[in-house]
Amino acid sequence: MVKMESTEEQDRKLVLEFCHLLEKSKQLFNGLSRDLPQYGHRQWQAYFGRTFDVYTKLWKFQQQHRLVLDSKYGLKRWQIGEIASKIGQLYYHYYLRTSETNYLNEAYQFYAAIRGRAYYSRAAKEDRPDLMVKKLRYYARFIVVCLLLKKMKLVRELVTELEKQIQEYTNTYEPEDHLEWSLVLEEIKGFIKAEAAVAVLHADSNPIILSHRLSPLTTPPCERSPHMTLSLQEILIVGSACEQAKFSELTMDMFRMLQTLEREPTESATNPLSMSHGLHGHDASPAASRIPPYGVPGSKGYMENGRRDSRDNPHKYLLYKPSISQLLVFLASGFKELPLGGALLLYMSADGCFSTTKHPEDYGYELGGLGTSVKRDSVDGGGLSCRGKSYKENHCLYPGDLYPFTRRPMFIIIDSDNSFVFQHIPRYFGQPLVILMSPQDVPPAFQADVQHHGSLFTLFLHSPLTALCYICNVGDVPIHHWERCQTYVDRFITEASRLVTRCRIDEIEQGIGFIDSSYVQFFGDDFLRTLILRFVFCDVVLRLHRGFRGRHMRPRCEPQLPANELLEHPSLSHIIFQLASALDVRNHFSEGPECD
């Protein structure tokens, strides 16, 4: 009898310990969004470490004592799934905080395990609408992670399952939020359709999913010089275009640009986080029983072990339709966090805020700017109108708002129908400053698609060959043909890089200022060099394309890049003509030399 009481007491203590860990994990998880600022690096590291630590203990505990928890606590599979989902969310939010794409893989492992083990399979039978909502949110989060990892086949499967689950939820409970979930479904379907701008096909006509993150094979070559001193450290990506395809506060332009500014994630063969190492026994965690090779999130060792001293990816913030105060706070945070030798990049995709001032005297505020958190019903004729000289639109970013941040090296990309107003930003503080500005207009044939499917300029910066195919009405390309055409793009980028370096050498040797020193200082960074060279590709292609007539249909940059020595150099034009011939779209381009 005593022995039986002892066993029951042990079981009771196990259940109490589980309840304590569960409650503690919920408190810490809720505190991540409630108590921690979304900007700054240092405040949240320790908090994330404690949260991961508690969830690791909780996951191990439910594994080791599953039989007792099943019988004495009544642990259900959906509760295990909820814990796993929270861990997946932790990894995803850690990716957002650090920009390290390896943590996307960790989030994926947990989300995939939930689906593989059908943890939520009996959610509908619990007669709890709140549990069904958790299941729907899990699907939405899993889809976002798969989109970012370019697992498009799985995305389509998940969308089909989500649609079925929404239908079941609606039929069973007739909830008030059924229209919201229908909108979520339509958003993701529209996003997937818009994302596939050009299809690359296998021999069997099935589409191939290509990644456009930076890799050793796609990093542009560069002849290094002592003047290339800066590295990209902080990024602010802002998406405020009103009618652009979006999902989960990611517009299409934001989605493309964040991938452009990340390296391809790597999976270590000995990574104990992987499915093959982590899944054993009954419902073993894909990640909870071991330390990642790149450090435990938030732990002391994470910041101090060898590879963490220099991040693979620059740190970035993602802002969807922020207020002007939010935008400036995040800019100030990135500015504050810049180390010595670091550069800040601001990318903005937004509708124009147009001025009606007839004789502007202040280029900082009287030429208009960009709408940041403007709803579509506020937009008149494609852009806001700031009427009168004394009135300024509250939710508009003006060029003058950026002046204080030019105290540090700054690289600005403006994608808008009012982008050119940013060409007048002065260099009061003598720091490196480059501004890449999109065309302010596109031919009528592209206007509707570009407005919804994402900007053409950002597409050029994301995937130059895709953009060229798009403006030449090439909807699909066989993979072997795509690879051949990609060699021409690579040749162009290599030649453009050589010409930039040549301009600098000529400047030094001959005393002729062919290229501004800002470009040279930024050129040593892989990401910034890629953006500069893809900008050159965009400018050359649009200048030669018959459909893009007028200076407003071509991009601009400040400081200006040399025309004769770079943008209009015959060697670059020749490669574009060769590429056009290879794609059989030579008729889209102006007359030029015959191609080999």
C-alpha positions as CSV (number, residue, x, y, z in Angstrom):
1,M,0.0,0.0,0.0
2,V,2.9,2.4,0.9
3,K,4.5,1.6,-2.4
4,M,1.4,2.4,-4.4
5,E,1.0,5.7,-2.6
6,S,4.6,6.5,-3.3
7,T,4.1,5.9,-7.0
8,E,1.0,8.1,-7.0
9,E,2.9,10.8,-5.3
10,Q,5.6,10.6,-7.9
11,D,3.0,10.8,-10.6
12,R,1.4,13.8,-9.0
13,K,4.8,15.6,-8.8
14,L,5.4,14.9,-12.4
15,V,2.1,16.3,-13.4
16,L,2.7,19.4,-11.2
17,E,6.2,19.9,-12.8
18,F,4.7,19.6,-16.3
19,C,2.0,22.1,-15.4
20,H,4.7,24.5,-14.1
21,L,6.8,24.2,-17.2
22,L,3.8,24.6,-19.4
23,E,2.6,27.8,-17.6
24,K,6.2,29.2,-17.5
25,S,6.6,28.6,-21.3
26,K,3.3,30.4,-22.0
27,Q,4.3,33.4,-19.9
28,L,7.7,33.7,-21.6
29,F,6.3,33.2,-25.1
30,N,3.6,35.8,-24.6
31,G,6.2,38.2,-23.2
32,L,8.2,38.0,-26.5
33,S,5.6,40.1,-28.3
34,R,4.2,42.0,-25.2
35,D,7.3,43.1,-23.4
36,L,10.2,43.1,-25.9
37,P,10.7,46.0,-28.3
38,Q,10.8,44.9,-32.0
39,Y,13.9,46.9,-32.6
40,G,17.4,46.8,-31.2
41,H,19.7,43.8,-30.9
42,R,20.8,43.4,-27.3
43,Q,17.6,43.7,-25.2
44,W,16.0,40.5,-26.4
45,Q,18.9,38.0,-26.6
46,A,18.7,36.9,-22.9
47,Y,14.9,36.7,-23.0
48,F,15.0,34.4,-26.1
49,G,17.6,32.2,-24.4
50,R,15.3,31.7,-21.3
51,T,12.3,31.0,-23.5
52,F,14.2,28.4,-25.6
53,D,15.5,26.8,-22.4
54,V,12.0,26.4,-20.9
55,Y,10.6,25.0,-24.1
56,T,13.5,22.5,-24.4
57,K,12.8,21.3,-20.9
58,L,9.1,21.1,-21.5
59,W,9.5,19.1,-24.7
60,K,12.0,16.7,-23.2
61,F,9.7,16.3,-20.1
62,Q,6.6,15.3,-22.1
63,Q,8.8,12.9,-24.1
64,Q,10.2,11.2,-21.0
65,H,7.0,11.0,-19.0
66,R,4.4,10.6,-21.8
67,L,2.7,7.5,-20.3
68,V,2.2,9.3,-16.9
69,L,1.0,12.5,-18.6
70,D,-1.4,10.6,-20.8
71,S,-3.0,8.7,-17.9
72,K,-2.9,11.3,-15.1
73,Y,-3.0,14.6,-16.9
74,G,-5.0,13.6,-19.9
75,L,-2.4,14.9,-22.4
76,K,-3.8,15.1,-25.9
77,R,-2.0,15.0,-29.2
78,W,-3.2,18.5,-30.1
79,Q,-1.5,19.8,-26.9
80,I,1.8,18.2,-28.0
81,G,1.3,19.8,-31.4
82,E,0.7,23.2,-29.8
83,I,4.0,23.0,-27.9
84,A,5.8,22.0,-31.2
85,S,4.0,24.9,-33.0
86,K,5.3,27.3,-30.4
87,I,8.8,26.1,-30.8
88,G,8.4,26.5,-34.6
89,Q,7.2,30.1,-34.0
90,L,10.2,30.7,-31.7
91,Y,12.6,29.7,-34.5
92,Y,10.8,31.7,-37.1
93,H,10.8,34.8,-34.9
94,Y,14.5,34.2,-34.2
95,Y,15.1,34.2,-37.9
96,L,13.3,37.5,-38.2
97,R,15.4,38.9,-35.3
98,T,18.7,37.7,-36.7
99,S,18.2,37.2,-40.4
100,E,19.9,33.8,-40.2
101,T,18.2,31.6,-42.7
102,N,19.3,28.4,-40.9
103,Y,16.6,29.1,-38.3
104,L,14.0,29.0,-41.0
105,N,15.0,25.3,-41.5
106,E,14.5,24.7,-37.8
107,A,11.0,26.2,-37.9
108,Y,10.3,24.1,-40.9
109,Q,11.4,20.9,-39.1
110,F,8.9,21.4,-36.3
111,Y,6.0,22.5,-38.5
112,A,6.6,19.5,-40.8
113,A,6.7,17.2,-37.8
114,I,3.3,18.5,-36.7
115,R,1.8,17.7,-40.0
116,G,3.7,14.4,-40.4
117,R,2.4,13.1,-37.0
118,A,-1.1,14.6,-37.5
119,Y,-1.0,16.3,-34.1
120,Y,-4.0,18.4,-35.0
121,S,-5.9,15.6,-36.8
122,R,-8.6,15.3,-34.0
123,A,-9.0,19.1,-33.4
124,A,-12.4,19.1,-35.1
125,K,-13.7,16.4,-32.8
126,E,-12.9,18.4,-29.7
127,D,-15.9,20.7,-30.3
128,R,-13.7,23.7,-29.6
129,P,-13.7,26.5,-32.2
130,D,-10.6,28.1,-30.5
131,L,-8.7,24.8,-31.2
132,M,-9.7,24.9,-34.9
133,V,-8.4,28.5,-35.0
134,K,-5.0,27.4,-33.6
135,K,-4.9,24.7,-36.4
136,L,-5.7,27.3,-39.1
137,R,-3.0,29.6,-37.7
138,Y,-0.5,26.8,-37.7
139,Y,-1.2,26.2,-41.4
140,A,-0.8,29.9,-42.2
141,R,2.5,30.0,-40.4
142,F,3.8,26.9,-42.0
143,I,2.9,28.3,-45.5
144,V,4.9,31.4,-44.8
145,V,8.0,29.4,-43.8
146,C,7.6,27.2,-46.9
147,L,7.3,30.2,-49.1
148,L,10.5,31.7,-47.7
149,L,12.3,28.3,-48.2
150,K,10.8,28.1,-51.8
151,K,9.1,24.8,-51.1
152,M,6.4,25.6,-53.6
153,K,5.1,22.1,-54.1
154,L,4.5,21.8,-50.4
155,V,2.9,25.3,-50.3
156,R,0.3,24.2,-52.8
157,E,-0.5,21.1,-50.8
158,L,-0.8,23.1,-47.6
159,V,-3.1,25.7,-49.3
160,T,-5.4,22.8,-50.4
161,E,-5.4,21.4,-46.9
162,L,-6.0,24.9,-45.4
163,E,-9.0,25.5,-47.8
164,K,-10.5,22.2,-46.6
165,Q,-9.9,23.1,-42.9
166,I,-11.5,26.5,-43.4
167,Q,-14.5,25.0,-45.0
168,E,-14.9,22.5,-42.1
169,Y,-14.4,25.2,-39.6
170,T,-17.1,27.4,-41.3
171,N,-19.6,24.6,-41.7
172,T,-19.2,23.3,-38.1
173,Y,-19.2,26.5,-36.1
174,E,-20.5,29.2,-38.5
175,P,-18.0,31.6,-36.9
176,E,-17.9,35.4,-37.1
177,D,-14.4,35.3,-38.5
178,H,-15.1,33.0,-41.5
179,L,-14.8,36.0,-43.9
180,E,-11.4,36.8,-42.5
181,W,-10.1,33.3,-43.1
182,S,-11.6,33.3,-46.6
183,L,-9.6,36.5,-47.2
184,V,-6.4,34.8,-45.9
185,L,-7.0,32.0,-48.4
186,E,-7.5,34.4,-51.3
187,E,-4.4,36.3,-50.3
188,I,-2.1,33.3,-50.4
189,K,-3.6,32.0,-53.7
190,G,-3.0,35.5,-55.2
191,F,0.5,35.6,-53.8
192,I,1.4,32.3,-55.3
193,K,0.1,33.3,-58.7
194,A,1.9,36.6,-58.6
195,E,5.2,35.0,-57.4
196,A,5.4,32.8,-60.5
197,A,6.3,35.6,-62.9
198,V,8.2,33.3,-65.3
199,A,8.0,29.5,-65.2
200,V,11.3,27.5,-65.6
201,L,10.3,24.0,-66.8
202,H,11.8,20.5,-66.6
203,A,11.9,18.4,-69.7
204,D,8.6,16.9,-68.6
205,S,7.1,20.5,-68.5
206,N,6.8,20.5,-64.7
207,P,8.0,23.7,-63.1
208,I,11.3,24.0,-61.4
209,I,11.6,26.2,-58.3
210,L,14.7,28.3,-58.3
211,S,16.2,30.1,-55.4
212,H,17.5,33.7,-55.9
213,R,19.3,34.0,-52.6
214,L,23.0,34.8,-52.8
215,S,25.3,31.8,-53.1
216,P,29.0,31.3,-54.0
217,L,28.0,30.6,-57.6
218,T,25.9,33.8,-57.9
219,T,28.1,36.2,-56.1
220,P,29.5,38.7,-58.6
221,P,33.3,38.7,-59.0
222,C,35.3,41.7,-57.8
223,E,38.8,42.9,-58.1
224,R,39.4,44.1,-54.5
225,S,41.0,47.4,-53.6
226,P,41.8,49.1,-50.3
227,H,39.1,51.6,-51.0
228,M,36.3,48.9,-50.6
229,T,36.0,49.4,-46.9
230,L,32.3,49.1,-46.1
231,S,30.1,46.1,-45.3
232,L,26.3,45.9,-45.2
233,Q,25.2,45.5,-41.6
234,E,21.7,46.8,-41.1
235,I,18.7,46.7,-43.5
236,L,15.2,48.2,-43.3
237,I,12.8,46.7,-45.9
238,V,9.5,48.6,-46.1
239,G,6.5,47.6,-48.1
240,S,3.7,50.1,-48.4
241,A,2.3,49.6,-51.9
242,C,-1.5,49.6,-51.6
243,E,-2.7,47.1,-54.2
244,Q,0.3,44.7,-54.3
245,A,-0.1,41.0,-53.6
246,K,0.7,40.2,-50.0
247,F,0.5,37.5,-47.4
248,S,1.1,37.7,-43.7
249,E,2.4,41.3,-43.9
250,L,4.8,40.5,-46.6
251,T,4.2,42.3,-49.9
252,M,5.6,40.7,-53.1
253,D,8.4,43.3,-53.3
254,M,9.3,42.7,-49.6
255,F,9.4,39.0,-50.2
256,R,11.7,39.3,-53.2
257,M,14.0,41.8,-51.6
258,L,14.5,40.0,-48.4
259,Q,15.7,36.9,-50.3
260,T,17.9,39.0,-52.5
261,L,19.6,40.2,-49.2
262,E,20.2,36.7,-47.8
263,R,22.6,34.0,-48.5
264,E,21.4,30.5,-49.4
265,P,20.8,28.6,-46.2
266,T,23.1,25.7,-45.5
267,E,22.3,22.4,-43.8
268,S,25.2,20.7,-42.0
269,A,25.5,17.0,-42.7
270,T,26.1,16.4,-39.0
271,N,23.4,18.8,-37.8
272,P,21.7,17.1,-35.0
273,L,18.7,19.4,-35.7
274,S,17.9,17.5,-38.9
275,M,15.0,15.1,-39.2
276,S,17.2,12.0,-39.6
277,H,19.1,12.7,-36.4
278,G,16.3,14.1,-34.3
279,L,13.4,11.8,-34.9
280,H,13.5,8.5,-33.0
281,G,11.3,6.8,-30.5
282,H,7.7,8.0,-30.1
283,D,7.2,11.5,-31.3
284,A,10.8,12.6,-30.7
285,S,11.4,16.3,-31.3
286,P,13.1,17.3,-34.5
287,A,15.1,19.8,-32.5
288,A,14.8,19.8,-28.8
289,S,17.4,17.4,-27.5
290,R,20.5,19.0,-28.8
291,I,22.4,22.2,-29.4
292,P,22.5,23.6,-32.9
293,P,26.0,23.7,-34.5
294,Y,25.6,27.5,-34.8
295,G,24.6,28.1,-31.2
296,V,21.6,28.0,-29.0
297,P,19.4,31.1,-29.6
298,G,19.9,33.7,-27.0
299,S,22.7,31.8,-25.1
300,K,26.1,33.3,-24.3
301,G,27.8,30.8,-26.5
302,Y,25.7,31.8,-29.4
303,M,27.3,35.2,-29.7
304,E,30.8,34.1,-28.7
305,N,31.5,31.0,-30.7
306,G,33.7,31.4,-33.8
307,R,31.3,31.8,-36.7
308,R,28.9,34.2,-34.9
309,D,31.4,37.0,-34.8
310,S,30.5,37.8,-38.4
311,R,26.9,37.0,-39.4
312,D,26.2,35.3,-42.7
313,N,23.5,37.8,-43.4
314,P,23.1,41.5,-42.5
315,H,20.5,42.1,-39.8
316,K,17.2,43.4,-41.2
317,Y,13.8,44.7,-40.2
318,L,10.7,44.1,-42.2
319,L,7.9,46.7,-41.9
320,Y,4.6,46.5,-43.6
321,K,2.8,49.8,-44.0
322,P,4.4,51.4,-40.9
323,S,3.4,54.7,-39.5
324,I,6.0,57.4,-40.1
325,S,7.0,57.3,-36.4
326,Q,7.5,53.6,-36.6
327,L,9.6,53.9,-39.7
328,L,11.8,56.6,-38.2
329,V,12.2,54.6,-34.9
330,F,13.4,51.5,-36.8
331,L,15.7,53.6,-38.9
332,A,17.2,55.2,-35.8
333,S,17.7,51.8,-34.3
334,G,19.5,50.5,-37.3
335,F,21.6,53.7,-37.4
336,K,22.4,53.2,-33.7
337,E,23.4,49.6,-34.1
338,L,25.8,50.2,-37.0
339,P,29.4,49.1,-36.2
340,L,32.5,50.9,-37.5
341,G,32.8,50.2,-41.2
342,G,29.1,49.2,-41.4
343,A,26.5,50.5,-43.9
344,L,22.7,50.9,-43.5
345,L,20.4,50.0,-46.4
346,L,16.9,51.4,-46.7
347,Y,14.6,49.7,-49.2
348,M,11.2,51.2,-49.8
349,S,8.4,50.0,-52.0
350,A,5.5,52.5,-51.8
351,D,3.0,54.6,-53.7
352,G,4.0,58.2,-54.4
353,C,2.9,61.2,-52.4
354,F,2.9,64.0,-54.9
355,S,3.3,67.7,-54.3
356,T,1.4,70.4,-56.1
357,T,3.8,73.2,-55.1
358,K,4.5,75.0,-58.4
359,H,7.9,76.5,-57.5
360,P,9.5,74.3,-54.9
361,E,12.4,75.8,-52.9
362,D,12.9,73.0,-50.4
363,Y,13.8,69.8,-52.2
364,G,13.6,68.0,-48.9
365,Y,9.9,68.5,-48.4
366,E,8.2,70.4,-51.3
367,L,8.6,67.7,-54.0
368,G,6.5,65.1,-52.3
369,G,7.6,61.7,-51.1
370,L,6.3,58.2,-50.3
371,G,3.1,57.1,-48.6
372,T,3.9,54.8,-45.7
373,S,0.7,53.6,-44.1
374,V,-1.9,55.0,-46.5
375,K,-5.0,53.0,-47.3
376,R,-6.1,52.7,-50.9
377,D,-9.1,55.0,-50.5
378,S,-6.7,57.9,-49.7
379,V,-5.0,57.5,-53.0
380,D,-6.1,59.6,-55.9
381,G,-5.0,58.8,-59.4
382,G,-2.2,56.5,-58.2
383,G,-0.7,58.7,-55.6
384,L,-1.3,61.0,-52.7
385,S,-1.6,64.7,-53.4
386,C,0.0,67.0,-50.8
387,R,-2.1,70.1,-51.6
388,G,-0.6,73.5,-50.9
389,K,2.8,74.7,-49.8
390,S,2.2,74.7,-46.1
391,Y,0.5,71.3,-45.8
392,K,2.5,68.1,-45.5
393,E,1.0,64.6,-45.5
394,N,1.4,63.0,-42.1
395,H,2.1,59.5,-43.3
396,C,4.6,60.4,-46.0
397,L,8.3,59.8,-45.9
398,Y,10.0,62.9,-47.5
399,P,13.6,63.0,-48.7
400,G,14.3,65.5,-45.9
401,D,13.3,62.9,-43.3
402,L,16.4,60.9,-44.3
403,Y,19.0,63.8,-44.0
404,P,19.9,63.0,-40.4
405,F,20.7,59.4,-41.2
406,T,23.3,60.3,-43.8
407,R,25.7,60.9,-41.0
408,R,26.7,57.2,-41.5
409,P,27.2,55.3,-44.8
410,M,23.8,54.8,-46.4
411,F,22.5,52.8,-49.4
412,I,18.9,53.7,-50.4
413,I,16.6,51.9,-52.9
414,I,13.4,53.6,-53.7
415,D,10.8,51.7,-55.7
416,S,7.9,54.1,-56.4
417,D,6.1,56.2,-59.0
418,N,7.6,59.2,-57.2
419,S,11.1,57.8,-56.8
420,F,13.0,60.6,-58.5
421,V,12.3,63.2,-55.8
422,F,15.0,61.3,-53.7
423,Q,17.8,62.2,-56.1
424,H,18.4,65.5,-54.4
425,I,19.4,64.3,-51.0
426,P,22.6,66.2,-50.1
427,R,25.7,64.7,-48.6
428,Y,26.0,67.2,-45.8
429,F,28.2,64.9,-43.7
430,G,30.6,63.6,-46.4
431,Q,29.6,60.0,-45.8
432,P,29.2,57.4,-48.6
433,L,25.6,57.7,-50.0
434,V,24.1,55.8,-53.0
435,I,20.4,56.1,-54.1
436,L,19.0,53.7,-56.6
437,M,15.6,54.9,-57.9
438,S,13.1,52.9,-59.9
439,P,11.5,54.1,-63.1
440,Q,8.5,56.2,-62.4
441,D,6.4,54.7,-65.1
442,V,6.1,51.5,-67.1
443,P,4.4,50.9,-70.5
444,P,0.6,50.6,-70.3
445,A,0.8,46.9,-71.2
446,F,2.5,46.2,-67.9
447,Q,0.8,48.7,-65.5
448,A,-2.0,46.5,-64.2
449,D,0.3,43.4,-63.6
450,V,3.1,45.4,-62.1
451,Q,0.7,47.1,-59.6
452,H,-0.5,43.8,-58.3
453,H,2.2,41.3,-59.0
454,G,5.2,43.4,-57.8
455,S,7.4,46.1,-59.1
456,L,9.5,45.5,-62.3
457,F,12.5,47.3,-60.8
458,T,12.6,45.1,-57.7
459,L,12.2,42.0,-60.0
460,F,15.3,43.2,-61.8
461,L,17.2,43.5,-58.6
462,H,15.9,40.1,-57.4
463,S,16.3,38.0,-60.7
464,P,17.5,39.9,-63.7
465,L,16.8,37.1,-66.2
466,T,13.2,36.7,-64.9
467,A,12.6,40.5,-65.3
468,L,14.0,40.5,-68.9
469,C,11.8,37.5,-69.8
470,Y,8.8,39.2,-68.3
471,I,9.1,42.5,-70.3
472,C,9.6,40.4,-73.5
473,N,6.4,38.3,-72.8
474,V,8.3,35.1,-72.3
475,G,6.1,33.2,-69.9
476,D,8.0,29.9,-69.6
477,V,11.6,28.7,-70.4
478,P,12.9,25.1,-70.5
479,I,15.6,24.6,-67.9
480,H,18.4,23.9,-70.3
481,H,17.6,27.1,-72.2
482,W,17.3,29.1,-68.9
483,E,20.8,27.9,-67.9
484,R,22.2,29.0,-71.2
485,C,20.6,32.4,-71.0
486,Q,21.9,32.7,-67.4
487,T,25.4,32.4,-68.7
488,Y,24.8,35.7,-70.7
489,V,23.6,37.4,-67.5
490,D,26.7,36.2,-65.6
491,R,28.9,37.4,-68.4
492,F,27.2,40.8,-68.2
493,I,27.6,41.1,-64.5
494,T,31.3,40.1,-64.7
495,E,31.9,42.6,-67.5
496,A,30.1,45.4,-65.6
497,S,32.1,44.6,-62.5
498,R,35.3,44.9,-64.5
499,L,34.2,48.2,-66.0
500,V,33.4,49.6,-62.5
501,T,36.9,48.6,-61.4
502,R,38.4,50.0,-64.6
503,C,36.7,53.4,-64.0
504,R,38.2,53.6,-60.6
505,I,41.7,52.7,-61.9
506,D,41.4,55.4,-64.6
507,E,40.3,57.9,-62.1
508,I,43.4,57.3,-59.9
509,E,45.8,57.1,-62.8
510,Q,44.4,60.0,-64.9
511,G,42.8,62.1,-62.3
512,I,39.4,61.8,-64.0
513,G,36.4,61.4,-61.8
514,F,34.6,58.7,-63.7
515,I,32.8,57.1,-60.8
516,D,31.9,58.4,-57.4
517,S,33.9,57.0,-54.5
518,S,30.6,56.0,-52.7
519,Y,30.2,53.2,-55.2
520,V,33.7,52.0,-54.7
521,Q,33.4,51.9,-50.9
522,F,30.2,49.9,-51.2
523,F,31.5,47.7,-53.9
524,G,33.4,45.4,-51.6
525,D,30.2,44.1,-50.0
526,D,28.8,41.1,-51.8
527,F,25.1,42.2,-51.4
528,L,25.7,45.9,-52.3
529,R,27.9,44.9,-55.3
530,T,25.1,42.6,-56.5
531,L,22.5,45.4,-56.3
532,I,24.7,47.9,-58.1
533,L,25.5,45.5,-61.0
534,R,21.9,44.4,-61.3
535,F,20.9,48.1,-61.4
536,V,23.3,48.5,-64.3
537,F,21.7,45.5,-66.0
538,C,18.2,47.0,-65.5
539,D,19.3,50.3,-66.9
540,V,21.0,48.9,-70.0
541,V,18.1,46.5,-70.8
542,L,15.4,49.2,-70.4
543,R,17.4,51.7,-72.4
544,L,17.7,49.2,-75.3
545,H,14.1,47.9,-75.1
546,R,11.7,49.4,-77.6
547,G,8.8,49.5,-75.2
548,F,10.5,51.7,-72.6
549,R,10.7,55.1,-74.2
550,G,11.3,58.3,-72.2
551,R,13.6,59.0,-69.3
552,H,10.8,58.4,-66.7
553,M,10.7,54.7,-67.8
554,R,14.3,54.1,-66.9
555,P,15.9,54.0,-63.4
556,R,18.1,56.7,-62.0
557,C,20.8,56.7,-59.5
558,E,22.6,59.3,-57.4
559,P,25.5,59.8,-57.7
560,Q,25.2,59.2,-61.4
561,L,27.1,56.3,-62.9
562,P,29.2,57.1,-65.9
563,A,27.4,56.7,-69.3
564,N,30.2,56.2,-71.8
565,E,32.4,54.2,-69.5
566,L,29.7,51.9,-68.1
567,L,25.9,52.3,-68.8
568,E,26.3,52.8,-72.6
569,H,29.5,50.7,-73.0
570,P,29.3,48.7,-76.2
571,S,30.4,45.5,-74.5
572,L,27.4,45.5,-72.2
573,S,24.9,46.3,-75.0
574,H,26.4,43.5,-77.1
575,I,25.8,41.0,-74.3
576,I,22.2,42.1,-74.0
577,F,21.7,41.7,-77.8
578,Q,23.2,38.2,-77.6
579,L,20.9,37.3,-74.7
580,A,17.8,38.7,-76.6
581,S,18.8,36.6,-79.6
582,A,19.2,33.5,-77.4
583,L,15.6,34.0,-76.1
584,D,14.3,34.8,-79.6
585,V,13.1,38.2,-78.5
586,R,15.6,40.3,-80.5
587,N,12.7,42.2,-82.1
588,H,11.9,43.8,-78.7
589,F,15.2,45.7,-78.7
590,S,16.5,48.6,-80.7
591,E,18.8,48.1,-83.6
592,G,22.3,47.1,-82.7
593,P,25.2,44.9,-84.0
594,E,24.4,41.5,-85.2
595,C,25.0,38.8,-82.6
596,D,27.2,35.8,-82.9
